[in-house]
Amino acid sequence: MKRVDGVKRKLKEPTKLKVGVEVDFVPDFANEIKKILKALPFDYVIGSVHFIGGWAFDNPKYVLEYQKWDPLKLYEKYFMAVQACAESKIFDIIGHPDLIKKFGCKPKTDITDLYLTTAKVFKKNNVCIEVNTSGLRHPCREIYPAKQFLKICYDEGVQITFGSDAHTPEDIGKDFDKAISLAKEVGYEHTIIFTERKKQLIKI
């Protein structure tokens, strides 16, 4: 994968582009989502959870809503939604699997069991998780997923992909070196890329 950093440069070889999409997992519309995606020629489909009920919890406009929640109960609610996303069998990749920490909200109690249960669901449903660098650009200042969660996923045999979640050109591929370093640190030696929604194992 070639990194695009906003600098014009001549490429010595063609750049291969994959066509993918990130889709919000909305349980009430799961069947409709599945039908739509099945008819479209994507290389990969990322499923993500951005809403708890009607609350767009990753939107800065609604950050004060966090004050209404007990952090542990919020995390339980979120990870139940992430597990349902994986269990839907609609998606190839689960995007930023602990996005709920974006604004720094974290339980003070141990959530190892929550991570473990979620990792087992990922493995059972054969989905990859995204090692996403955008958290480094947000208040949590941490890659998604957290190191502990990523290590548990590795131990459970969950495969990974890398993403920068770029919303501007200069963020494409940003901090991939840190993501690769983290993945190697917990034990990963390979990543997954997709072509026509079929996996290919690549050494990192």
C-alpha positions in Angstrom: 0.0 0.0 0.0 1.4 3.4 -1.0 1.1 6.2 1.4 -0.3 9.4 0.0 1.0 12.5 1.9 -0.2 15.3 -0.3 3.1 15.8 -2.0 3.1 15.4 -5.8 5.4 12.6 -6.8 5.9 10.4 -9.8 5.1 6.8 -9.2 7.5 4.2 -10.8 4.7 1.7 -10.9 0.9 1.8 -11.0 -1.0 2.3 -7.7 -3.7 -0.4 -7.2 -6.8 1.0 -5.6 -9.3 -1.0 -3.7 -13.0 -0.1 -3.7 -14.5 -0.3 -0.2 -17.2 1.2 1.9 -17.8 1.8 5.6 -21.3 1.2 6.7 -23.1 2.0 10.0 -24.5 -1.1 11.6 -28.1 -0.4 12.3 -29.8 -3.6 13.6 -33.3 -2.7 12.4 -32.0 -2.3 8.9 -29.6 -5.3 8.8 -31.5 -7.1 6.0 -31.7 -4.0 3.9 -28.0 -3.4 4.3 -27.1 -6.9 3.4 -29.2 -6.8 0.2 -27.7 -3.5 -0.9 -24.2 -4.5 -0.3 -24.6 -7.9 -2.0 -25.5 -6.1 -5.2 -22.4 -3.9 -5.3 -18.9 -4.7 -6.4 -16.8 -3.8 -3.3 -13.4 -5.3 -2.5 -14.2 -4.9 1.2 -16.9 -3.7 3.5 -16.3 -2.2 6.9 -19.0 -2.4 9.6 -18.9 0.2 12.3 -20.9 1.3 15.3 -21.3 5.1 15.6 -24.7 5.2 17.3 -26.1 4.1 20.6 -29.8 4.4 20.2 -30.2 7.8 18.5 -27.0 9.2 20.0 -24.1 9.8 17.6 -21.6 9.3 20.4 -18.5 10.1 18.2 -19.9 13.5 17.1 -18.3 16.4 19.1 -21.7 18.2 19.0 -23.1 15.6 21.4 -20.1 15.0 23.7 -22.0 16.2 26.8 -24.2 13.2 26.5 -21.4 11.1 28.0 -22.1 12.8 31.4 -25.4 11.0 31.5 -23.8 7.6 31.5 -22.0 5.4 33.9 -18.8 4.6 31.8 -19.0 0.8 32.5 -22.6 0.6 31.5 -21.9 2.7 28.4 -19.0 0.4 27.4 -21.2 -2.7 27.9 -23.9 -1.2 25.7 -21.4 -0.2 23.0 -19.6 -3.6 22.9 -22.9 -5.4 22.7 -23.6 -3.4 19.6 -20.1 -4.2 18.2 -20.7 -7.9 18.8 -24.0 -7.7 17.0 -22.3 -6.0 14.1 -19.9 -8.9 13.8 -22.6 -11.5 14.3 -24.6 -10.0 11.5 -22.2 -11.6 9.0 -22.6 -8.6 6.7 -19.1 -7.2 7.0 -15.5 -8.2 6.3 -14.0 -5.8 8.8 -15.1 -4.2 12.1 -14.0 -0.6 12.0 -12.3 1.1 15.0 -13.6 -1.5 17.4 -13.3 0.6 20.6 -14.4 3.9 19.1 -16.4 4.6 22.3 -13.2 5.8 23.9 -12.8 8.7 21.4 -13.3 11.5 23.8 -11.5 9.9 26.7 -14.4 8.2 28.5 -13.1 5.0 30.0 -14.4 2.9 32.9 -12.3 2.8 36.0 -13.0 -0.9 36.5 -11.3 -3.8 34.7 -13.0 -4.5 31.3 -10.8 -7.5 30.3 -13.8 -9.8 30.2 -15.6 -7.4 27.9 -12.7 -7.3 25.5 -12.3 -11.1 25.6 -16.0 -11.8 24.9 -15.9 -9.4 22.0 -12.7 -10.9 20.6 -14.3 -14.4 20.7 -17.3 -13.1 18.8 -14.9 -11.6 16.1 -13.1 -14.9 15.8 -16.3 -17.0 15.7 -17.7 -14.9 12.9 -14.5 -14.7 10.9 -14.3 -10.9 10.8 -11.1 -8.9 10.8 -10.6 -5.8 13.0 -9.3 -2.5 11.8 -6.1 -1.2 13.5 -7.1 2.4 13.1 -4.8 5.3 13.6 -7.4 8.1 13.8 -7.6 7.8 17.5 -4.2 9.5 17.7 -5.8 12.6 16.2 -8.7 12.6 18.8 -8.8 13.3 22.5 -8.2 9.7 23.5 -4.8 10.0 21.8 -4.7 6.2 21.2 -4.9 3.8 18.3 -8.1 1.8 18.0 -8.2 -0.7 19.4 -6.3 -0.2 22.7 -3.1 -2.3 23.1 -4.8 -4.6 25.7 -7.7 -5.3 23.4 -5.5 -5.8 20.4 -3.4 -8.3 22.3 -6.5 -10.2 23.3 -7.6 -10.3 19.7 -4.3 -11.6 18.7 -4.4 -14.3 21.3 -7.9 -15.3 20.1 -6.7 -15.6 16.5 -8.5 -12.5 15.1 -7.0 -11.1 11.9 -6.3 -7.4 11.3 -6.3 -4.8 8.6 -4.9 -1.2 8.9 -6.7 2.0 8.4 -6.1 5.7 8.9 -9.8 6.8 8.7 -8.7 9.8 6.7 -11.2 12.6 6.1 -8.6 14.8 4.5 -5.9 13.9 1.9 -3.1 14.6 4.3 -4.3 12.0 6.8 -4.3 9.1 4.3 -1.9 6.5 5.7 -1.0 8.8 8.6 0.8 7.0 11.5 0.8 3.6 9.8 4.3 3.1 11.2 2.9 3.4 14.7 0.0 1.0 13.9 2.4 -1.6 12.4 4.7 -1.2 15.4 1.8 -1.8 17.8 0.6 -4.8 15.9 4.0 -6.4 15.9 4.5 -5.6 19.6 1.4 -7.7 20.5 2.5 -10.6 18.2 1.0 -10.0 14.7 3.1 -10.9 11.7 0.5 -10.6 9.0 -2.3 -8.3 7.9 -5.2 -8.9 5.6 -6.1 -7.2 2.3 -9.2 -7.9 0.3 -10.0 -8.3 -3.3 -13.7 -8.8 -4.3 -14.3 -9.5 -0.6 -11.8 -12.4 -0.5 -8.9 -12.4 1.9 -5.2 -12.3 1.2 -2.6 -12.7 3.9 0.3 -10.2 3.7 3.4 -10.1 5.9 4.0 -6.9 7.8 
